[in-house]
C-alpha cells in the first residue's frame, strides 16, 4: 500500500491515487492533521536554477500557497494570496518564472507566474484537470498531466510555455503521471500503471518509444532526473530511491518510519529535497544525494521575513 508522500494529494479532489488514499489507515489523520489543523504542513520542494532558493507549497495561511525560501534561511516569503489552492511549484530554467498547479473554481489547472508571484496566468483549459507541470530544459515547453474529471486514468501532454500547441503524448487507459525532462531534452521520465502497477517509465521527448525502467511490485512514482542526466530519483512505497538512468543500480536512500516522496535534485546534483509525512503533518527534508545527512529544511509554523 502506498504511504502518502505529497500534501497536495490529500488536499485536492483530483488525486492521482485517490483509492490508495482511502485504503490507507493513516488517511483521516493525515487529512485532518495536514489540512485542517495540527500545525502548518509544507511540501513539493523545487530548487531555483542557481540553487540558492527553494519554492514549496504550505498551509501556513490556511489554504495552500506558494512560498519561496533562501536555503540559508535569510529570506522567507509567501508569493500567492490564498484566493485559491496553489501547489507543486517548478522554476523555469532561467529562474524568471514558476509553473504551478492551481485548484480554482473546482478545476485543477496548470498556471504560470513570475518568480515573485506577479502576472499569474492560466495555461490549461476547463474540461479536464491538469497537473504536474515540468519545464523542458530550454524553457520553451511544459509537460503536464491531464485527467478527465472523476476518471482514474490520465495522460502526459506537452505544450508551449505560453499554453498553446497542446499535444497528447500517452494514449493508454492507465495512470500516466509525474513527467520530468532529461537534462539534454531528449527524454521524458514518468510513472505509469500501464503494466498493471505504478512503475517508472521513460519515453522519447516526442512521446515515442516508451520503455519500462522498473518492475517492482511496490507502488513507484515521482521520478526526477539528476542534473547530469546519469541518475533518476523516485519514490517507492514511501521511501526515496535512486537508480541509473537505464533502470540499473537501484539504491534505497531513506528508511524512516515516515512516508517520503517527491524528490527534487539541487542544480549541482549534491542534494535531494523531499516530502516527509509523519501522518499528521508534512515537512520538507533535505539530504546528500547518497542519502546521508538527512535534515529538516521546512517544518512547523512559518514567519515571513524579507
For each residue, the residues with C-beta under 8 A, 3 or more apart:
1: 20 23 24 219 237
2: 5 17 20 24 219 237 238
3: 24 26 237 238 259 277
4: 9 10 21 24 26 27 30 238 259 277
5: 2 9 221 222 235 238 259 260 261 262 275 277
6: 9 10 43 44 222 261 262 275 282
7: 10 11 34 41 42 43 44 57 59 64 87 275 277 282
8: 11 12 43 44 57 64 87 88 101
9: 4 5 6 12 15 16 17 21
10: 4 6 7 15 21 27 30 31 34 35
11: 7 8 34 35 59 64 85 87
12: 8 9 15 85 87 103 108
13: 103 106 108
14: 103 108 129 131 147 149
15: 9 10 12 18 21
16: 9 131 145 147 154 175 177 221
17: 2 9 20 21 175 198 219 221
18: 15 21 22 152
19: 22 23 152
20: 1 2 17 23 24 219
21: 4 9 10 15 17 18 24 27
22: 18 19 27
23: 1 19 20 27
24: 1 2 3 4 20 21 27 30
25:
26: 3 4 29 30 279
27: 4 10 21 22 23 24 30 31
28: 31 32
29: 26 32 33 279 280
30: 4 10 24 26 27 33 34 277 279 280
31: 10 27 28 34 35 36
32: 28 29 35 36 37 38
33: 29 30 36 37 38 39 41 279 280 281
34: 7 10 11 30 31 38 41 59 277 280 281 282
35: 10 11 31 32 41 59
36: 31 32 33
37: 32 33
38: 32 33 34 280 281
39: 33 280 281 300 301
40: 58 59 60 281 300 301 302
41: 7 33 34 35 58 59 281 282 283
42: 7 56 57 58 59 60 67 282 283 284 298 299 302
43: 6 7 8 56 57 58 87 262 275 282 284
44: 6 7 8 56 57 87 88 89 262 275
45: 54 55 56 262 264 273 274 275 284 286 297 298
46: 54 55 56 89 90 91 264 273
47: 51 53 54 91 264 265 266 267 273
48: 51 52 53 54 55 91 95 115 267
49: 91 92 93 94 95 267
50: 53 95 267
51: 47 48 71 266 267 268
52: 48 70 71
53: 47 48 50 68 69 70 71
54: 45 46 47 48 68 69 71 273 284 297 298
55: 45 46 48 66 67 68 89 90 91 98
56: 42 43 44 45 46 66 67 69 89 284 298
57: 7 8 42 43 44 64 65 66 67 86 87 88 89
58: 40 41 42 43 61 64 65 67 78 298 302
59: 7 11 34 35 40 41 42 62 63 64 65
60: 40 42 65 67 78 301 302
61: 58 65 78 82
62: 59 82
63: 59 82 84 85 86
64: 7 8 11 57 58 59 85 86 87 103
65: 57 58 59 60 61 78 79 80 81 82 86
66: 55 56 57 78 79 80 86 87 89 98 100 117
67: 42 55 56 57 58 60 76 77 78 79 302
68: 53 54 55 75 76 77 79 115
69: 53 54 56 73 75 76 77 298
70: 52 53 73 74 75 76
71: 51 52 53 54
72:
73: 69 70 76
74: 70 305
75: 68 69 70 305 306
76: 67 68 69 70 73 302 303 304 305
77: 67 68 69 304 305 306
78: 58 60 61 65 66 67 302 304
79: 65 66 67 68 98 113 116 117
80: 65 66 83 84 86 113 117 120
81: 65 117
82: 61 62 63 65
83: 80 104
84: 63 80 102 103 104
85: 11 12 63 64 102 103 104
86: 57 63 64 65 66 80 89 100 101 102 111
87: 7 8 11 12 43 44 57 64 66 100 101 102 103
88: 8 44 57 100 101 131 132 133
89: 44 46 55 56 57 66 86 98 99 100
90: 46 55 98 99 100 133 134 135
91: 46 47 48 49 55 95 97 98 115 135
92: 49 95 96 97 98 99 115 135 139 161
93: 49 135 137 138 139
94: 49 97 139
95: 48 49 50 91 92 115
96: 92 114 115
97: 91 92 94 112 113 114 115 161
98: 55 66 79 89 90 91 92 112 113 114 115
99: 89 90 92 110 111 112 123 133 134 135 142 161
100: 66 86 87 88 89 90 110 111 112 113 133
101: 8 86 87 88 108 109 110 111 130 131 132 133
102: 84 85 86 87 108 109 110 111 122
103: 12 13 14 64 84 85 87 106 107 108
104: 83 84 85 107 109
105:
106: 13 103
107: 103 104 126 129
108: 12 13 14 101 102 103 129 130 131
109: 101 102 104 122 123 124 125 126 129 130
110: 99 100 101 102 122 123 124 130 131 133 142 144
111: 86 99 100 101 102 120 121 122 123
112: 97 98 99 100 120 121 123 133 142 161
113: 79 80 97 98 100 117 118 119 120 121
114: 96 97 98 117 118 119
115: 48 68 91 92 95 96 97 98
116: 79
117: 66 79 80 81 113 114 120
118: 113 114
119: 113 114
120: 80 111 112 113 117
121: 111 112 113 163
122: 102 109 110 111 163
123: 99 109 110 111 112 142 159 162 163
124: 109 110 128 130 144 146 159 163 166
125: 109 128 130
126: 107 109
127: 148
128: 124 125 146 147 148 149
129: 14 107 108 109 146 147 148 149
130: 101 108 109 110 124 125 144 145 146 147 157
131: 14 16 88 101 108 110 144 145 147 177
132: 88 101 143 144 145 177 178 179
133: 88 90 99 100 101 110 112 142 143 144
134: 90 99 142 143 144 179 180 181 188
135: 90 91 92 93 99 139 141 142 161 181
136: 139 140 141 142 143 181 185 205
137: 93 181 182 183 184 185
138: 93 141 185
139: 92 93 94 135 136 161
140: 136 160 161
141: 135 136 138 158 159 160 161
142: 99 110 112 123 133 134 135 136 158 159 160 161
143: 132 133 134 136 156 157 158 169 179 180 181 188
144: 110 124 130 131 132 133 134 156 157 158 159 179
145: 16 130 131 132 154 155 156 157 176 177 178 179
146: 124 128 129 130 154 155 157 168
147: 14 16 128 129 130 131 151 153 154 155
148: 127 128 129 151 153
149: 14 128 129
150:
151: 147 148 154
152: 18 19 175
153: 147 148 173 174 175
154: 16 145 146 147 151 175 176 177
155: 145 146 147 168 169 170 171 176
156: 143 144 145 168 169 170 176 177 179 188 190 207
157: 130 143 144 145 146 166 167 168 169
158: 141 142 143 144 166 167 169 207
159: 123 124 141 142 144 163 164 165 166 167
160: 140 141 142 163 164 165
161: 92 97 99 112 135 139 140 141 142
162: 123
163: 121 122 123 124 159 160 166
164: 159 160
165: 159 160
166: 124 157 158 159 163
167: 157 158 159 207
168: 146 155 156 157 171 207
169: 143 155 156 157 158 188 203 206 207
170: 155 156 176 190 192 203 207 210
171: 155 168
172: 176 194
173: 153
174: 153 192 193 194
175: 16 17 152 153 154 191 192 193 198
176: 145 154 155 156 170 172 190 191 192 193 194
177: 16 131 132 145 154 156 190 191 192 221
178: 132 145 190 191 221 222 223
179: 132 134 143 144 145 156 188 189 190
180: 134 143 188 189 190 223 224 225
181: 134 135 136 137 143 185 187 188 205 225
182: 137 185 186 187 188 189 205 225 229 245
183: 137 225 226 227 228 229
184: 137 187 229
185: 136 137 138 181 182 205
186: 182 204 205
187: 181 182 184 202 203 204 205
188: 134 143 156 169 179 180 181 182 202 203 204 205 207
189: 179 180 182 200 201 202 213 223 224 225 232
190: 156 170 176 177 178 179 180 200 201 202 203 223
191: 175 176 177 178 198 199 200 201 220 221 222 223 234
192: 170 174 175 176 177 195 198 199 201 210
193: 174 175 176 196 197 198 199
194: 172 174 176 201 210
195: 192 199 212 215
196: 193
197: 193 216 217 218 219
198: 17 175 191 192 193 219 220 221
199: 191 192 193 195 212 213 214 215 216 220
200: 189 190 191 212 213 214 220 223 232 234 247
201: 189 190 191 192 194 210 211 212 213
202: 187 188 189 190 210 211 213 245
203: 169 170 187 188 190 207 208 209 210 211
204: 186 187 188 207 208 209
205: 136 181 182 185 186 187 188
206: 169
207: 156 158 167 168 169 170 188 203 204
208: 203 204
209: 203 204
210: 170 192 194 201 202 203
211: 201 202 203
212: 195 199 200 201 215 247
213: 189 199 200 201 202 232 243 246 247
214: 199 200 220 234 236 243 247 250
215: 195 199 212
216: 197 199 220 236
217: 197
218: 197 236 237
219: 1 2 17 20 197 198 236 237
220: 191 198 199 200 214 216 223 234 235 236 237
221: 5 16 17 177 178 191 198 234 235 261
222: 5 6 178 191 233 234 235 261 262 263
223: 178 180 189 190 191 200 220 232 233 234
224: 180 189 232 233 234 263 264 265
225: 180 181 182 183 189 229 231 232 245 265
226: 183 229 230 231 232 233 242 265 269 289
227: 183 265 266 267 268 269
228: 183 231 269
229: 182 183 184 225 226 245
230: 226 244 245
231: 225 226 228 242 243 244 245 289
232: 189 200 213 223 224 225 226 242 243 244 245
233: 222 223 224 226 240 241 242 253 263 265 272
234: 191 200 214 220 221 222 223 224 240 241 242 243 263
235: 5 220 221 222 238 239 240 241 260 261 262 263
236: 214 216 218 219 220 239 241 252
237: 1 2 3 218 219 220
238: 2 3 4 5 235 258 259 260 261 277
239: 235 236 252 253 254 255 260
240: 233 234 235 252 253 254 260 261 263 272 274 291
241: 233 234 235 236 250 251 252 253
242: 226 231 232 233 234 250 251 253 272 289
243: 213 214 231 232 234 247 248 249 250 251
244: 230 231 232 247 248 249
245: 182 202 225 229 230 231 232
246: 213
247: 200 212 213 214 243 244 250
248: 243 244
249: 243 244
250: 214 241 242 243 247
251: 241 242 243 291
252: 236 239 240 241 255 291
253: 233 239 240 241 242 272 287 290 291
254: 239 240 260 274 287 291 294
255: 239 252
256: 260 276 294
257:
258: 238 276 277 278 279
259: 3 4 5 238 275 276 277 279
260: 5 235 238 239 240 254 256 274 275 276 277 285
261: 5 6 221 222 235 238 240 274 275 277
262: 5 6 43 44 45 222 235 274 275
263: 222 224 233 234 235 240 272 273 274
264: 45 46 47 224 272 273 274
265: 47 224 225 226 227 233 269 271 272 289
266: 47 51 227 269 270 271 272 273
267: 47 48 49 50 51 227
268: 51 227 271
269: 226 227 228 265 266 289
270: 266 288 289
271: 265 266 268 286 287 288 289
272: 233 240 242 253 263 264 265 266 286 287 288 289
273: 45 46 47 54 263 264 266 284 285 286 297
274: 45 240 254 260 261 262 263 264 284 285 286 287
275: 5 6 7 43 44 45 259 260 261 262 282 283 284 285
276: 256 258 259 260 282 283 284 285 296
277: 3 4 5 7 30 34 238 258 259 260 261 281 282 283
278: 258 281 283
279: 26 29 30 33 258 259
280: 29 30 33 34 38 39
281: 33 34 38 39 40 41 277 278 299
282: 6 7 34 41 42 43 275 276 277
283: 41 42 275 276 277 278 296 297 298 299 300
284: 42 43 45 54 56 273 274 275 276 296 297 298 299
285: 260 273 274 275 276 294 295 296 297
286: 45 271 272 273 274 294 295 297
287: 253 254 271 272 274 291 292 293 294 295
288: 270 271 272 291 292 293
289: 226 231 242 265 269 270 271 272
290: 253
291: 240 251 252 253 254 287 288 294
292: 287 288
293: 287 288
294: 254 256 285 286 287 291
295: 285 286 287
296: 276 283 284 285 299
297: 45 54 273 283 284 285 286
298: 42 45 54 56 58 69 283 284 302
299: 42 281 283 284 296
300: 39 40 283
301: 39 40 60
302: 40 42 58 60 67 76 78 298
303: 76
304: 76 77 78
305: 74 75 76 77
306: 75 77
